[in-house]
């Protein structure tokens, strides 16, 4: 989607502002229209009642209805204009007195007792009020009415005015809403311009200015935290790329150098065999490094992760039996006074402990013991591997689990994992939502795996 075809947030806010204004003005206009219609109808009904009552008093004041009929100016002046009409009907419905400028049909005399109000006419709408009375033994019906055409024209004009006000108000609200939204979103556009200047060469930059507004402060802080994570990840990735190139270059240089030297002049069969043996060692080193990197990639990107209660004592016993021969060669003993269960993936737990034990064997002093132990800690279970030997420099303690990091490069051996063994342990613990760390303690180094959750320590 091109930039020009994307919906504008300012336009959307202006439209929403206009819609709210239209609903508000429409609701107010509808209420005012109904109130005016009701008030006019109420006043007309009161006027009709008043006219009938005055005519009833006038009729009662004359001795004979015929005498009143001979003086039409009395009730004609009372009615006032051509929109009003009046009948006095006898019991048969015959008009005795008629004021009917609109030439309306004579209403039904059976209007009912007391004062009644009703609407009449479809082509010529009008409003009627009727009342019965007795005069000289005769039952009379008084009917007064008013045409509604003028009222309807006035209400129609009022509706048009309300509609015009609604359209004008909505348009003004849309324009003002657009102006307000553009000004209100100015800090967002400023943050967008700042974000546009951040690239892989300037990850140290941070967004500024959003903290002045409560709504933008959380977004700015979250974005800056994301930039910090990206900067750390990018720095780590850059360092990893350099370390990876260095680690791979070393065995490749060895392979190329030894092969070129062997090809520079004829060699004996034994020399070629020795070259192949040396090359095989380098190939195995590269294979272990590649396998470790594949393991890390799969562990970090796996979509499924199975965990179950695992007996730590049984796993530790299997590892002690596996490393027993290597430990005897180095004059080191293995002790595993462990117990309890952790919720973990059995294979990954075995791999993590195996890497820690292998690392401890490489650095343990001859005649010492490597100890595996467990203890409840911080709502979980801690599994430790301790060996007596050279301490790790304090500045290296936090980096020993980084990929390809070696606190002492001279201690690397042909069978090691190319600086990825402890990185694999860290990746495994992250998959378990746990932690791993190293400390100098008891004349050596203790590395701890911490698994979260309720731990069972029954041995």
C-alpha positions as CSV (number, residue, x, y, z in Angstrom):
1,X,0.0,0.0,0.0
2,X,1.4,3.3,-1.1
3,X,1.8,6.2,1.4
4,X,-0.8,8.3,-0.4
5,X,-3.4,5.5,-0.3
6,X,-3.0,4.9,3.5
7,X,-5.8,6.2,5.7
8,X,-4.9,9.4,7.6
9,X,-5.2,9.3,11.4
10,X,-5.9,13.1,11.4
11,X,-8.7,12.6,8.9
12,X,-10.2,9.7,10.9
13,X,-10.1,11.8,14.1
14,X,-11.7,14.7,12.2
15,X,-14.4,12.4,10.9
16,X,-15.1,11.0,14.3
17,X,-15.2,14.5,15.8
18,X,-17.7,15.5,13.1
19,X,-19.8,12.4,13.7
20,X,-20.0,13.1,17.4
21,X,-20.9,16.7,16.7
22,X,-23.6,15.6,14.2
23,X,-25.1,13.2,16.7
24,X,-25.0,15.8,19.5
25,X,-26.5,18.6,17.3
26,X,-29.0,16.2,15.8
27,X,-30.1,15.0,19.2
28,X,-30.5,18.5,20.5
29,X,-32.3,19.6,17.4
30,X,-34.7,16.7,17.5
31,X,-35.4,17.4,21.2
32,X,-36.1,21.1,20.5
33,X,-38.3,20.3,17.5
34,X,-40.4,17.9,19.6
35,X,-40.6,20.4,22.4
36,X,-41.7,23.2,20.1
37,X,-44.3,21.0,18.4
38,X,-45.6,19.9,21.8
39,X,-45.7,23.5,23.2
40,X,-47.5,24.8,20.1
41,X,-50.1,22.0,20.2
42,X,-50.6,22.7,23.9
43,X,-51.2,26.4,23.4
44,X,-53.6,25.7,20.5
45,X,-55.6,23.3,22.6
46,X,-55.7,25.8,25.4
47,X,-56.9,28.5,23.0
48,X,-59.6,26.2,21.6
49,X,-60.8,25.3,25.0
50,X,-60.9,29.0,25.9
51,X,-63.0,29.8,22.8
52,X,-65.5,27.1,23.5
53,X,-65.8,28.2,27.1
54,X,-66.3,31.8,26.1
55,X,-68.9,30.8,23.5
56,X,-70.7,28.6,26.0
57,X,-70.8,31.5,28.4
58,X,-72.1,33.8,25.6
59,X,-74.9,31.3,24.7
60,X,-75.9,30.8,28.3
61,X,-76.2,34.6,28.6
62,X,-78.7,34.9,25.8
63,X,-82.3,33.9,26.3
64,X,-82.5,32.4,22.8
65,X,-79.9,30.9,20.5
66,X,-81.7,32.5,17.6
67,X,-81.1,36.0,19.0
68,X,-77.4,35.2,19.2
69,X,-77.4,33.9,15.6
70,X,-78.7,37.3,14.5
71,X,-75.6,39.0,15.9
72,X,-72.7,37.1,14.2
73,X,-70.2,39.9,14.8
74,X,-70.0,38.8,18.5
75,X,-68.5,35.4,17.8
76,X,-66.9,36.4,14.5
77,X,-64.8,39.0,16.3
78,X,-64.0,36.4,18.9
79,X,-62.7,33.9,16.4
80,X,-60.4,36.5,14.9
81,X,-59.1,35.2,11.6
82,X,-59.8,32.8,8.7
83,X,-57.9,29.9,10.2
84,X,-60.5,29.4,12.9
85,X,-63.9,28.0,12.6
86,X,-66.9,27.4,14.9
87,X,-70.2,25.5,14.9
88,X,-73.2,25.2,17.2
89,X,-75.1,22.0,16.4
90,X,-78.4,20.8,17.6
91,X,-79.0,17.2,18.5
92,X,-79.7,16.3,14.9
93,X,-76.4,17.7,13.7
94,X,-77.9,20.8,12.0
95,X,-75.7,23.8,12.3
96,X,-77.4,26.6,14.2
97,X,-74.4,28.9,14.1
98,X,-71.6,28.5,11.6
99,X,-68.3,30.3,11.1
100,X,-66.5,28.2,8.5
101,X,-64.2,30.3,6.2
102,X,-62.4,27.2,5.0
103,X,-65.6,25.5,4.0
104,X,-64.9,22.4,6.1
105,X,-67.5,19.6,6.5
106,X,-69.8,19.7,9.4
107,X,-68.5,17.4,12.2
108,X,-70.4,14.6,13.8
109,X,-72.4,16.0,16.8
110,X,-71.8,12.7,18.7
111,X,-68.5,14.0,19.9
112,X,-68.9,12.8,23.5
113,X,-69.7,14.3,26.8
114,X,-67.4,16.9,28.3
115,X,-64.5,18.6,26.5
116,X,-62.9,16.5,23.8
117,X,-60.0,17.2,21.4
118,X,-59.3,15.4,18.2
119,X,-57.6,15.8,14.8
120,X,-59.4,15.8,11.6
121,X,-58.9,16.0,7.8
122,X,-56.2,14.5,5.7
123,X,-56.1,17.0,2.8
124,X,-56.7,19.9,5.1
125,X,-55.6,19.0,8.6
126,X,-57.2,20.8,11.5
127,X,-57.7,20.4,15.3
128,X,-61.1,20.3,16.9
129,X,-62.4,20.9,20.4
130,X,-66.0,20.0,21.3
131,X,-68.4,20.4,24.3
132,X,-72.0,19.7,25.0
133,X,-74.4,21.8,26.9
134,X,-78.2,22.1,27.6
135,X,-80.0,25.4,26.6
136,X,-83.8,25.7,27.1
137,X,-84.2,22.0,27.0
138,X,-82.2,21.6,23.8
139,X,-79.0,19.6,23.6
140,X,-76.4,21.6,21.8
141,X,-72.9,20.7,20.7
142,X,-70.2,23.4,20.5
143,X,-67.3,22.7,18.1
144,X,-64.3,25.0,17.7
145,X,-61.3,24.3,15.5
146,X,-58.2,25.7,13.9
147,X,-56.5,24.8,10.6
148,X,-53.0,23.3,11.1
149,X,-51.5,24.4,7.7
150,X,-49.8,27.5,9.1
151,X,-48.4,25.5,12.0
152,X,-47.1,22.8,9.7
153,X,-45.4,25.4,7.5
154,X,-43.8,27.0,10.5
155,X,-42.5,23.6,11.7
156,X,-41.3,22.7,8.2
157,X,-39.3,25.9,8.1
158,X,-38.0,25.2,11.6
159,X,-36.9,21.7,10.5
160,X,-35.0,23.2,7.5
161,X,-33.3,25.6,9.8
162,X,-32.3,22.8,12.2
163,X,-31.0,20.7,9.2
164,X,-29.0,23.7,7.9
165,X,-27.6,24.2,11.4
166,X,-26.7,20.5,11.7
167,X,-24.9,20.5,8.3
168,X,-23.1,23.7,9.0
169,X,-22.1,22.6,12.6
170,X,-20.9,19.2,11.3
171,X,-18.8,20.9,8.6
172,X,-17.3,23.3,11.1
173,X,-16.6,20.4,13.5
174,X,-14.9,18.5,10.7
175,X,-12.7,21.4,9.9
176,X,-11.9,22.2,13.5
177,X,-11.4,18.5,14.2
178,X,-8.9,18.2,11.4
179,X,-7.0,21.3,12.7
180,X,-7.0,20.1,16.3
181,X,-6.0,16.6,15.4
182,X,-3.1,17.8,13.3
183,X,-1.9,20.0,16.1
184,X,-2.5,17.2,18.6
185,X,-0.6,14.7,16.6
186,X,2.4,17.0,16.1
187,X,4.4,15.2,18.9
188,X,3.7,11.9,17.3
189,X,5.1,13.2,13.9
190,X,8.1,14.6,15.8
191,X,8.7,11.1,17.3
192,X,8.3,9.6,13.9
193,X,11.0,11.9,12.5
194,X,13.3,11.0,15.3
195,X,12.7,7.3,14.7
196,X,13.4,7.7,11.0
197,X,17.0,8.8,11.9
198,X,17.7,5.5,13.8
199,X,19.4,2.8,11.8
200,X,22.0,0.1,12.3
201,X,24.7,2.7,12.5
202,X,22.9,4.8,15.1
203,X,21.2,2.4,17.5
204,X,22.5,4.4,20.4
205,X,20.0,7.2,19.7
206,X,16.8,7.4,21.7
207,X,13.4,9.1,21.3
208,X,12.9,12.3,23.2
209,X,10.0,14.7,23.7
210,X,7.2,12.1,24.3
211,X,7.6,12.3,28.1
212,X,5.9,15.7,28.1
213,X,2.6,14.0,27.4
214,X,1.1,11.3,29.5
215,X,-0.3,9.3,26.5
216,X,3.1,9.3,24.7
217,X,5.3,8.7,27.7
218,X,4.6,5.0,28.0
219,X,5.0,4.5,24.2
220,X,8.3,6.5,24.1
221,X,9.7,4.5,27.1
222,X,8.7,1.2,25.6
223,X,10.3,2.2,22.2
224,X,13.5,3.2,23.9
225,X,13.6,0.0,25.9
226,X,13.1,-1.9,22.6
227,X,16.0,0.1,21.1
228,X,18.2,-0.8,24.1
229,X,17.4,-4.5,23.5
230,X,18.1,-4.1,19.8
231,X,21.4,-2.4,20.5
232,X,22.5,-5.1,22.8
233,X,21.3,-7.8,20.4
234,X,23.0,-6.1,17.4
235,X,26.2,-5.6,19.4
236,X,26.0,-9.3,20.5
237,X,25.4,-10.4,16.9
238,X,28.3,-8.3,15.6
239,X,30.6,-9.8,18.2
240,X,29.2,-13.2,17.5
241,X,29.9,-12.8,13.8
242,X,33.5,-11.8,14.4
243,X,34.0,-14.6,16.9
244,X,32.4,-17.1,14.5
245,X,34.7,-16.0,11.7
246,X,37.7,-16.3,14.0
247,X,36.8,-19.7,15.3
248,X,36.2,-21.1,11.8
249,X,39.3,-19.4,10.4
250,X,41.6,-21.2,12.8
251,X,40.8,-24.8,11.8
252,X,40.6,-23.8,8.1
253,X,44.0,-22.1,8.3
254,X,45.4,-25.2,9.9
255,X,43.9,-27.4,7.2
256,X,45.2,-25.2,4.4
257,X,48.6,-24.7,5.9
258,X,49.2,-28.4,6.6
259,X,47.9,-29.4,3.2
260,X,50.0,-26.9,1.4
261,X,53.1,-27.9,3.3
262,X,52.5,-31.5,2.5
263,X,52.0,-30.8,-1.2
264,X,55.1,-28.6,-1.4
265,X,57.3,-31.7,-1.9
266,X,56.9,-35.5,-1.9
267,X,56.2,-37.1,1.4
268,X,56.2,-40.6,2.8
269,X,53.2,-42.6,3.4
270,X,53.5,-42.1,7.1
271,X,53.6,-38.3,6.7
272,X,50.4,-38.4,4.6
273,X,48.7,-40.6,7.2
274,X,49.7,-38.1,9.9
275,X,48.4,-35.3,7.8
276,X,45.1,-37.1,7.4
277,X,44.8,-37.7,11.1
278,X,45.5,-34.0,11.9
279,X,43.0,-33.0,9.3
280,X,40.4,-35.4,10.8
281,X,40.8,-33.7,14.1
282,X,40.2,-30.3,12.6
283,X,37.2,-31.7,10.7
284,X,35.8,-33.0,13.9
285,X,36.3,-29.7,15.6
286,X,34.4,-27.9,12.8
287,X,31.7,-30.6,13.0
288,X,31.3,-30.1,16.7
289,X,31.1,-26.3,16.3
290,X,28.5,-26.6,13.5
291,X,26.4,-29.1,15.5
292,X,26.5,-26.8,18.6
293,X,25.4,-23.8,16.5
294,X,22.6,-25.9,15.0
295,X,21.6,-27.0,18.5
296,X,21.4,-23.3,19.7
297,X,19.4,-22.3,16.6
298,X,16.9,-25.1,17.1
299,X,16.6,-24.6,20.9
300,X,16.0,-20.9,20.5
301,X,13.5,-21.2,17.7
302,X,11.6,-24.3,18.6
303,X,7.8,-23.9,18.6
304,X,7.1,-26.9,20.8
305,X,8.7,-27.5,24.1
306,X,7.9,-30.6,26.2
307,X,8.6,-30.6,30.0
308,X,8.0,-33.2,32.6
309,X,9.1,-34.0,36.2
310,X,12.7,-35.2,35.9
311,X,14.6,-37.1,38.7
312,X,17.8,-35.0,39.0
313,X,19.5,-37.8,41.0
314,X,19.1,-40.4,38.2
315,X,20.3,-37.9,35.6
316,X,23.4,-37.0,37.6
317,X,24.2,-40.7,38.2
318,X,24.1,-41.3,34.4
319,X,26.4,-38.4,33.8
320,X,28.9,-39.6,36.4
321,X,29.0,-43.0,34.8
322,X,29.5,-41.4,31.4
323,X,32.3,-39.1,32.5
324,X,33.9,-41.7,34.8
325,X,36.7,-42.7,32.4
326,X,37.6,-39.1,31.5
327,X,37.7,-38.2,35.2
328,X,40.1,-41.1,36.0
329,X,42.4,-40.0,33.2
330,X,42.6,-36.5,34.8
331,X,42.8,-37.8,38.4
332,X,39.5,-36.3,39.3
333,X,36.6,-37.9,41.2
334,X,32.9,-37.2,40.7
335,X,30.4,-36.9,43.5
336,X,26.7,-36.4,43.1
337,X,24.9,-36.0,46.5
338,X,21.8,-34.8,44.7
339,X,18.1,-35.4,45.0
340,X,14.7,-34.0,44.0
341,X,12.8,-33.3,40.8
342,X,12.5,-30.4,38.4
343,X,10.0,-29.7,35.7
344,X,12.2,-29.8,32.6
345,X,12.9,-31.4,29.3
346,X,14.9,-34.5,30.1
347,X,17.2,-34.3,27.1
348,X,17.9,-30.6,27.5
349,X,18.6,-31.0,31.2
350,X,21.0,-33.9,30.5
351,X,22.8,-31.7,27.8
352,X,23.1,-28.7,30.2
353,X,24.5,-30.8,33.0
354,X,26.8,-32.7,30.7
355,X,28.3,-29.4,29.4
356,X,28.8,-28.1,32.9
357,X,30.5,-31.3,34.0
358,X,32.7,-31.3,30.8
359,X,33.7,-27.7,31.5
360,X,34.5,-28.6,35.1
361,X,36.7,-31.5,34.0
362,X,38.7,-29.3,31.8
363,X,39.5,-26.9,34.6
364,X,39.5,-29.1,37.7
365,X,42.8,-29.6,39.6
366,X,44.2,-33.2,39.6
367,X,43.3,-35.0,42.8
368,X,40.2,-32.8,43.4
369,X,36.5,-33.7,43.2
370,X,33.7,-32.3,41.1
371,X,30.5,-32.1,43.1
372,X,26.9,-32.0,41.8
373,X,24.4,-30.8,44.4
374,X,20.8,-29.5,44.6
375,X,19.1,-27.1,47.0
376,X,15.7,-25.2,47.1
377,X,16.2,-21.6,46.2
378,X,13.9,-18.6,45.4
379,X,10.8,-20.7,44.8
380,X,12.6,-23.2,42.6
381,X,15.4,-25.8,42.6
382,X,19.1,-24.9,42.1
383,X,21.4,-27.6,40.6
384,X,25.1,-26.7,41.1
385,X,28.3,-28.1,39.6
386,X,31.5,-27.2,41.6
387,X,35.1,-27.9,40.7
388,X,38.3,-26.8,42.5
389,X,40.7,-25.0,40.2
390,X,41.6,-21.6,38.8
391,X,39.1,-18.8,39.5
392,X,37.5,-16.8,36.8
393,X,38.3,-13.1,36.7
394,X,35.5,-11.0,38.0
395,X,35.1,-9.1,34.8
396,X,34.6,-12.5,32.9
397,X,32.0,-14.0,35.2
398,X,29.1,-12.4,33.4
399,X,30.5,-13.3,29.9
400,X,31.4,-16.9,30.3
401,X,28.0,-17.9,28.9
402,X,28.4,-15.9,25.8
403,X,29.0,-17.7,22.5
404,X,32.7,-18.3,21.6
405,X,33.9,-16.5,24.8
406,X,36.9,-18.1,26.5
407,X,38.3,-16.6,29.7
408,X,41.5,-18.5,28.9
409,X,42.0,-19.2,25.2
410,X,45.1,-21.2,26.0
411,X,43.0,-23.8,27.9
412,X,41.0,-24.9,24.8
413,X,41.4,-28.5,24.0
414,X,40.7,-30.6,20.9
415,X,37.6,-32.1,22.3
416,X,35.9,-28.9,23.4
417,X,32.9,-27.3,21.8
418,X,34.6,-24.3,20.3
419,X,33.4,-21.9,23.0
420,X,29.7,-22.8,22.6
421,X,29.2,-25.3,25.5
422,X,28.3,-22.8,28.1
423,X,26.3,-20.7,25.6
424,X,24.2,-23.9,25.0
425,X,23.6,-24.1,28.8
426,X,22.4,-20.5,28.8
427,X,20.1,-21.1,25.9
428,X,18.6,-24.2,27.6
429,X,17.9,-22.3,30.8
430,X,16.2,-19.5,28.9
431,X,13.9,-22.1,27.3
432,X,13.0,-23.2,30.8
433,X,12.5,-19.6,32.0
434,X,15.3,-20.3,34.4
435,X,18.8,-18.8,35.0
436,X,22.4,-19.9,35.0
437,X,25.3,-18.1,36.6
438,X,28.9,-18.7,37.8
439,X,30.7,-17.6,41.0
440,X,34.1,-18.2,42.5
441,X,33.6,-20.2,45.7
442,X,35.4,-22.8,47.8
443,X,38.7,-22.6,46.0
444,X,37.2,-23.0,42.6
445,X,34.2,-22.2,40.4
446,X,30.5,-23.1,41.1
447,X,28.0,-22.9,38.3
448,X,24.3,-23.0,39.1
449,X,21.3,-23.9,37.2
450,X,18.0,-22.5,38.6
451,X,14.7,-24.0,37.6
452,X,11.5,-22.1,38.5
453,X,8.4,-23.7,40.1
454,X,7.8,-25.8,43.1
455,X,10.7,-28.1,43.6
456,X,10.8,-31.5,45.2
457,X,13.9,-32.3,47.2
458,X,13.1,-35.8,48.2
459,X,16.1,-37.9,47.4
